[in-house]
């Protein structure tokens, strides 16, 4: 169990450092206006139109950095400080979320696969920790329970890695469009790129942390089931 605490501690520390860095950068880039004076809402609507997407609605949602695209009801949900803000950060976030709408429109394979896994991962996320805990306690008499927990945890790990190309591709689409549409210039484009790159690191750390934890549970299972 000690190794597990070390793994958790290391990735928790890295995640905290990246999250703090991300928050700092977005606060800084939120104070830098874009030349064309467009709000996050304006940027999102224009990107959707430029890609021939007219059935997706751009709406405001509560919270900070709660921005997301919902493929079920086809809405780009922008947090309040992005929706009405005219800044590099707002433009980058709005374009990134619209990147997911573009992926959905073009049936981007990783996004399609990710969407299909959502019900499985939702179930796994709700039960996996309890099943693994029970499996560890009963490893000597009922090892199959922990094996089932490992399978559930593996599903969440796979989901984390499938999320990587989805997020990276959405950022690539966003940055390419921001430049071609003239939303960002030679100064602000690098700032938008830096903000989205830092955001991507959070997904990378989450995926690697999930993989490391999965390996740890497998080692526990192999060691416990052999005794």
N, C-alpha and C positions, 0 to 999 in steps of 0.2 A: 504493500500500500504506500510505502514511503516514496517509491519511484513515481507512483501516480501523483502524489502531492507535488513532487518536483516538476513533473511535466505540466501540471495545471498551473503552478506558480510561474514557470518560465513564460508560457504562452499568455497568461493573464497579464504579466508585466509588459510583454511586447505589445499586446493588444491595447493596453492602457496608454502606452507611449505613442502608438500610431493614432489612437483616437484623440489624444491631446493635441498632437501635431495637426491632425485633420481639422479639429475645431479651431485651432489658432490660425491656420491658413484660410479657412472659410471666413473667419471674422475679418482677417486682413483684406481678402479679396472682395468681401462684401462692401468695403468702403471705397473700392475702385470702380468708377462708373464706366460703362461702355459708350463708345462714341455715338451710336445711333439713338441712345436714350430709350431703349426698349426694356420693358419689364420682363420678368420671367414668364408671365402669361403671354405677352406679345411674342417672345422668342419661341415658346412652345407652339403657339398657334401658327406662326409662320413656318416653322419646320414641318409641321404636319401638312400644311397646305402645299409646301414645296415638294413633298413626297407623295402628293395625291391622296392624302388621307383626310377624309371629311366626316367620318363617323366616330371620331374620338373626341371626347369633350375634355377641356382643361378646367379643372376646378381647384379651389383652395381648400386645404386641410389644416387642422390644428397641429401644433407641435413644432419641434425644431429638428431639421434634417429627417423629417418623416415623409419625404418625397418618394413617390413610387408610381409605377404604371400598373393598373388593374386590368388584365386581359379579359376578365369575366364581364365587366360592364363597360369596357373600353373607355377608361378615364385616365388621364394624366393628373395625378394628385400632387399639387405643389404646396409645400408648407407656406405659411403666411409671409415669412420673411423672404421667400423666393418668388412667390406669386406676384407681389406688388413691388419688388425691388428692381432697380435699374443698376445692376452691378455685374462684374465679371463672374462672381460666384453664382449669382442667380441665373445668368445666361448658361453657364456650364451645366448646372444641375438640371435646368429645364430641358436643355438639349439632350442630356443624357437620358432622362426619363422618356423623352420622345423617341430616343434611339430604340427603346424597348417596343414602343408602338410600331416603329418601322420594322423591327424584327418580326413582330406579330403579323403585320401585314404581308411580309414576304415569306412567312412560314419558316423562319430561321430554325434549323433543326435542333440546336441545343436548347433554345427556348421552348420549343414544342415538347421535347423530352422532359425538360424541367417542369413544365406545367402538368404533364401526365404523372409525375412523381409526387406532386403536392399532396394528394390524399394519403398516400403511403407514409410520407415523411411527417405529415400532421399527426397521424396515428402513432408513429414511432416516437416522435418527440414527447407525446403525452405520457407514454408508458415505459420508455426505454430505461430510464434511471431506476425506477422501482423494480423492474424485472432484473436488471443487472445487480442491484443490491441484494435482492432475494437469491439470485443465482450465486453470488459470492458466498452468502451465508450457507447455502445448501449445496455447494459445489461437490462435496463428498458423497451425498446421497442422491442428488438430482442434478447432475451436470448438464443435462439437456436444457434446463431452464436458462442457465447462463449462456449457452450456445444460442438459444433463441434471442436473448438480449443482445448478443454480439451481432446477430443478423440484422436486428432492428437498428443498432447503432451504425452498422455498415451502410445501411440505406441512407442515413442522415449524412454520412461521410461522402458517399457518392454524390448526393445532392449538392453538397458544398463544392465539390470539384466541378460539377456540371455548371454551377453558378458562375465560376470563373470566366469561361469564354463568353457567357451571356453578358456579364458586366463589362468585360474588356471590349467586346465588340460594340456594345452600346456607346461606350466612351469614344471609340474610334469613329463611329458614325457621327456622333455629336461634334467632335473636333473638326472632322472633314467638312461638315456642313457649316459650322460657325465661321470657318475661314472662307469657304466658297461663297457664302451668302453675305460676307462682309460685316458680320456681327462683331467679330473680333479683328483687331489689326495686328501689326507686327509686335506690338508691346503686350497687349492683353491676351493674345492667343497663347503665348507661353505660360501666362498665369492661369488661364483656364485649363491648359494641359496639366500643369503642376497640381492643381486642385483635384482633378479627376484621377490622376495617377496616385495621389495619396489616398484617395477614397478606395481605389482598387486594392491597395495594400491590406486594408481591413479584411477583405474577402480572402486574400491569399493566406493571411495569418489564421483566419478561422478554419480554412480547409486543412492547412498543415497541422493545426492543433487538434482537429477532429481525427486526422489520420494517426497522429502520435498516440492519442487516447485509445483509438481502436486497436492499435498494435499492443498497447499495454493490457487491454482487456483480453486479447487473444493469448498473451503470455500468461496471464493469471489463469485462464481456462486450461491451457496446456499443462501448467504446473500443478493445478489443483486436481485435475482429472486423472493424473498419473499416480497420485499418492494412494 
